[in-house]
Structures are given as structure tokens and as C-alpha cells.
Amino acid sequence: MEILEIVIGLIFIYLLLSLLTSTIQELVASLVSLRGKMLLKAILKLLEVENLAGTEDEAARKKMLEEFKTKILNSKVYKKYSSKFLWIEQLPSYLSSDQVTGLIKDLMAEEANSAPPAMVGERGLDAPAAPEGTGMTMLDAMQHSDLKKQLSIITGNAPTDGGMGLRSLDGNPEDEETTMNKAKTAFSVYYDEIMDRCTDWYKRSVHISLIAIGMVLAVAFDADTFKIFNSLTANPEARQELMTLAESFVSNNKLEAYTPTPRDSTATDSAKLVRVTELRSLVDSILYNEIKKVPSPLGLGWAPTYTEQLTTAETNGRSVLVFFLIKLFGWFITALAVSLGAPFWFDLLQKVINIRNAGVRPPSREEQQQAVTGGKS
């Protein structure tokens, strides 16, 4: 039963730190517009912008990417859904396929206005690339032939079939409305695939951020997994207090109370301010209403101090280097643990508490005292 209580204590501490870490990460992501940056990356990938500069000159390729990124940010569509919050550029975190095609039309119109006279005019779907020195258009640079056809039709740059109307995606003559609807549907499917990849990029970025923030918090709270384990083992009374807190947390389903509301991608500046305030309030609430309640002997906080811990380690025959490496590894384990997320630890905590409650209930302090008194009498 003691081992089970130690496991519950570790899980509960990981849960509290995970809540704090994920809330701070969401706060930072909102401030730096992380979702918007991922969307911008997805649009650049969709348009195959890296092909505009070729692959021979890496410096030229990077310069072209930055120039094209600036064009997107300055386009009418992107500016319509962008804003500034606390002097930080807030990029749109989601655009529909229709909004993206509107963005592409803006970019192509800008290309047409700035293109040399030799490049102005109607280009076929399979037209050769522009001569060296004149640059390439977006459609020229695309290597995905189906996507190129879809965008050519949607943006009005597709060739007609001898005056009979637009040529369909499969090359057969077809009325203009049918061809346009098919092209929009096909592009929407491809765009959804890109958005799924964008979601995966965001999740990977968030996971890395959680590890980084978790490491910072582990050091700030001295949440060394080995230290916490030793403290839980050496302080049974404080461990019992932690069990009470853990059971209360689960029975009251506090995870829901500490989970931020879903973010509205079209939120106004005032709504963003409300969200940042909400996240800041959640951070304070987790710190003062939950983490601060953890009994002090259980390993959260720099008590004993680093110097005192080092002195104890040297007394036990450990060198300074060994002590620091173990400490660093303990922090890193905590950081990895909290990166798994609060829902993971909450579900695990529920299961372990149910296992504990299904077993033999340990005697309370009063029952232990009565047993001792009865034994003496």
C-alpha cells in the first residue's frame, strides 16, 4: 500500500505541474501567435514556394521565401484576418479553403502587376517556366499537377477549349460552373490534408515547448523526481495529506476547471485580451490553490537549499559532479513526464486511486492510536 501511495503522490505532482506547464504554453502560444505561424508555414508549403528560387543557391532560396512570406502577410485577405495585440502581430490561426483561394488570387494579381511585359498574358497549364532572370509565377513553380490545374481553374487562369468553355480537370469539355465546382471541391480536399499536416506540426511544436517549459518549472520548483520519491518515502504523514488532496482533485473533477476554453480563431482583440487574462488567472489559481497546498516536505521547492542538498550528498560519499548529474536527470524526467499532458496524468490518477480504494483501507491515525492504547491496557 505504501508503494501505491508513493505512485499516487508522484502522479499527482506530475498532474499539477502538467496543468501549470500546459497553461503557460497556451499563454505563450496565444501571445506569439504560434497557430498563425504554423498556418503560414502550411500555406507556403501548399504553394510550393521553395520552387520559386530553385535549389542551387540556398541564400537565394531563403531570400525568396522571406519575400514571398512578406507578400502573404501584406495581402488584403491576410491583413483582414490579422491584428496586433500588445504590440505583437497576431496572425490568423485558420483560413478556409475559399479564403485561401482569395489570398492566392491577390498574390497572382500582384504578380501580374509587377511582371515584365514579356510575362504578361495568358499561360497554359503546361507552359514552360519563365526565362531565367524574369522569375517564375506561383503556378509555374508548382510541381503538383492536379493542384496546379485546380488553382488555374479557380483563379481564372485555365485555358479554354476552343471557345467552348473551361477544360475540365480530366481534359474533357465541360460547362464552366461544373468545372469550377469540381475544382473547388478537389482543392478543398487537398487543403484539408495540408491542414491535418499543419495540426501535426503544431502538436510537435507544442510537445517541444512543453518539455522546455517543464524543464524550467522543474528547476524553479526543484521538482527532481528522485528527490520527490525520497521525500514521499520518508514522510508518511505528509504523504497522507497528499492522498487527500489527490482524491479531492479527482472526485471534484478539477481538471475541467483548469482546462482553458477552446480558442476562437476569429476572436477580436478584446476577446484575445479576455483569453490572455483567463490564462493568467488559471496560472495563478494552479499555483496558489493547488501547488501551494502540497505539503512542504514532499519535494516541491528549494527546501532544503541546493547547498544543503549538496552537503548531504557529499556526506553520503557522492562527488559534486555525480550529485549535479543525478539532479539534472531528475529534473529532465520530470520535464518529460509533464510533457505527456494533464489529461494523461488525470486519467492515470483516477485508475490508481480506484485500485487503492478497492484494496484494504489503511487504518486512520485515530484507529492506530486506539490500537496502541488498547494494546497497552
N, C-alpha and C positions, 0 to 999 in steps of 0.2 A: 504493500500500500504506500510505503514511503517513496518508492521509485515512481509510482504513478503520480503522486503529488508533486514530485520534482519535475516530472514531464509536463504536468499541467501548468506549473509555475513558469517553466521556460516558454511554453506555447503562449501563455497569456502575456508575458512580457514581449515576446515577438509580435503578438497581435497589436499591442498598444503602440509599439514602435512602428509597425507597418502602417497603422492608421495615421500616425503623425507624418511618416515619410510620404505616403501617397497624397496626403492633403497638401503638404508643402510642394510636392512635384506638380500637382494640379494648379496650385497658385502660381508657380514659376511658369508653367506651360501657358497659362492664361496671359501672364504679363508679357512673355516674349513671343506670343502667337505661334506656338510650336505646331499646332494643327495647320495653320495657314502656310507655314514654311513647307510642310510635307505636301500640301496640296499644290503649291507652286512647283515643287520638285516633280510631282506626278504629271503636271501639265507640260513641263519641259521634256519629260520622258515620252509623253504621248505624242508630242510634235516632233520627236527625234531631232531636237535642236543641235545635238552634238554633231550631226552630219553636216551642218551648215559650214563648218570650218575645216572639215576633213579631219584626218587623224595624224597627219605627218608632223605638224607643228603644235605641240602641247600648249605653248603660251598663247598662240593664236586661237586655239580651241577654247581655252578658258576665257579669253577676252570676248570671244563671240558669245559664249554662254552668258557672261555678265551683261553684255549689251542687250541680248535678247530678253534676259530677265528684267532689265530696266524697262524695256518696251512693254512687257506684260504688265508690270506694276503701274506704268503710266497710261495704260489703255483706259478707255471710257468705262468698259464693263468692270474691270478690276477696281478702278477708283470708286465706282458706285457702291461696291460692297466692302471697301476698305475704310479704315478710320484711324484716328490717333487716340490713344488712351495713356494718360500720364506721360506724354511726350514720346510714347513708343508706338511705332507703326503696327496697327492691328490688321493683319491680312485676313481675307475671308477664309473660313475653315471648310467651307463646302460650296461648290458651284454645281448646278445641274448640267446635264449634257447640252440643253438648249442655251444656257448661259455661256458655256464653253465655246459653242459654235459661234455665238455672238462675239466672244472675245477673239476668235480666230478671224472672223470677218473684219474686225477692227484692225488687226495686225496686218492682214492682207491688203486692206485699203491703204494703210500707211506704207507698206512695201511698194504698192503701185504708184503712190505719190512721190516716193523718193527714188524709184528705179530709174536708170538711164533710159533714154528714148528707145534704144535698141531692145530693151527688155519689155517695154510696154506693149500690150496686146494679148490676144488670147493664146494660151499654150495648151497643147494636148496633154492627156493624162500620161502618155509615154514619151513626152518631148524630152530631148536631151538636156543635160544640165547646161546652165548658162556658161558662156565662155569665161575662162579664168580672168579675174580682175573685175568682173561685173557683179560677182556674188551670185548666190542661189536663193530662190524663194523657198518658202516653207514646203510647198507641195513638191518642188524639185528635190528637196533634201530627203523626203520620206521614202523609205525603202519598203514599208509595209504597203503593198499594192492595194489591198482591199480598203484599208483605211484611207489611202490616198484618193481612191475613187469615191468613197463615201463623202469625204470633205469637199472634193471637187464639185460634186452634185449639190451638196448643201449650201456651199458658198457661191454657187452660180458660175463656177469656172470649168464645168464639164463641157466637152464638145457636143454639138448637136448631131443628129443622124440625118444629114442631108435635108435639113429644114423640117424634118418630121417630128421633132421634139427631142428631148433628152434621151441619150443612150442609157439603158438600164444597167444595173450592176453586172448582169451576166452578158451584156453586149447586145441584147436584142432591143428593137424599138419598143417604146412604151410611152404612155401618156405621162406628162410632166408631174402631175400630182402623185400618181402611183410610185414613180421613180423616186420622188422626193421623200415620200413617207417611208419607203423601204430603206433609203439611205439613212434617214434619221433613226429608224429602229435599229439598224445594224450598228450605227455609230454609238447609240445608247448602250447596246450590249457590250461593245468593246470598252466604252468609257467606264462602265460598271466594273469591268475586270481590272482596269487601271486603279479605280478607287479601292478595290479589295487589296491590291498590292500596296496602295498608299496607307491603308489601315495597318497592314503588316509592318511597313516601315515605321509607322508611328508607335506601334507596340514595342518594336525592338528599341527604338529611341527612348521610350518611357522606361523599359526594363533597365537600360544602361543608366538612366537618370536615377532610378530607384536605388540601384547599387551604390552610386556615387553619394546620393543624399543619405542613404542608410549608413554608409561608412562615416560620413561627417557626424551624424547623430550618435553612432556607436562610440566615437571618440569623445564627443561632447558629454555624453552621459556615462562614459566609461562602461558601456554595455558590452563587456567582454564575456562571451558565452561561458568560458571556463570559470571566470570569477562568479558569474551568476549561479552556475551549477554548484560551486563550492559553498556559496552563501545560502542557497536553498537547502543544502545538505546539513549545514552547521546551525541553522536557525529554525527549528521545527515550529515554534510559536508564531514567528513571522510568516512562515510558510502557510500555516493555517489561516492567517489573516488574508493572505493572497488567494487561498482557495475560496474564501468567502467572496472576495471581490470578483474572481473569475466566474463563480456560479451566478452572482448577481448580474454580471455583464451579459451572460448567456440568457438567463431567464427573462431579462428585460429587453433582450434583442437590441442592445445599444449600438450594434454595428450599423443598423439602419439610420439611427440618429446622427451618426458621424460620417455618413456617406453623402458627398455633395450631390446636389440635384444635377441632372443632365444639362450639359451646356447647350444653349441655343446659338446655332451658328449665325443667325441673323440678328443677334441681340444689338440693341442700341448702346451708345456709350454709357447712359445712365444704368442700363441693365448690367453692363460689364462691371461698373463700379459696385453695384449691389452684389455681384458674384464674388468679386475680389474681397469685399467686406465679409461676405458669408464664409469664404475660405479662411480668412484671417481669424474670424470668430471661432471656427472649428479647430484651428491650430491651438488657440488659447484654451478652448474647452478641453481638448485632449490632454494638454499639458497640466492644467490646474485641477480638472475634475477626475482625471483617470491616473495619469502617470505619477502625479504628486501623492496619490493615495497609496502607492506601492510602498510597503514597509521599508524603511531606510536600510536595514541590514542586508537586503536582498540583491545588492549589486548594481543598482542604478544610481549613478552619481560618484563623484570623486571623493568618496569617504570609505576607506582610508585614502589618503592622498597618494599620488604616484611615488613620492619619496618614501612614504611609509610602506607601500607595497614592495618597492624595490629593496628596502632594508630587510623586510620579512623574507623575500626571495633569497637574498644573499645569506641570511642566517640559515636557510634551508639548503645552502650549497649551490645555488644557481648563480651563474655569471650574469652580468648586466645584459650582454648580448642575447643570451638564452631567454632571459625574462622578457626583454623587449620583443623578440620574435614570437614568443608564445602569446604575449599581449596583442600584438599585431594580428596574429592568426585568429585569436578570439574575437577581435573587432570585425575581421573580414567574414567570419562565419555568421556573425550577427547581421552584417550588411547583406549577405547572400540570403539569409533567412527572411529578412523583412522585404526583400525584393520579390518574394513569392506572392505578396499581397495580403491584405487584411481578410478578404473572403476565404482564402485558403486556410489561414490560421483559425478563423472563427469556426468554420465547419469542422476542422480537426479538434478544436477545443470542445465543441458540442459532443463529439463522439467519445472523446476520452473521459469527459465528465460523466457521460451516461454509463461508460464502463465502470468508472469508480463508484457511482451511485448504485450500480447493480450488484456490487460486491458487499462484503461485510462492512457495515458502518463503523468507523473507528470511534472509540469511546470519547465523549467530550471531556473537557477539563474538570467539570464538576463530578462526572462519573468516575474519573481517575482519582480525584481527591476522596470521594466516598469509598472507593475500593481500598485506598491506602488506610483511611480512618477505620474502616471495618476490619481490615487485617490486623491493625494494632490492638483494637479492642478484643 
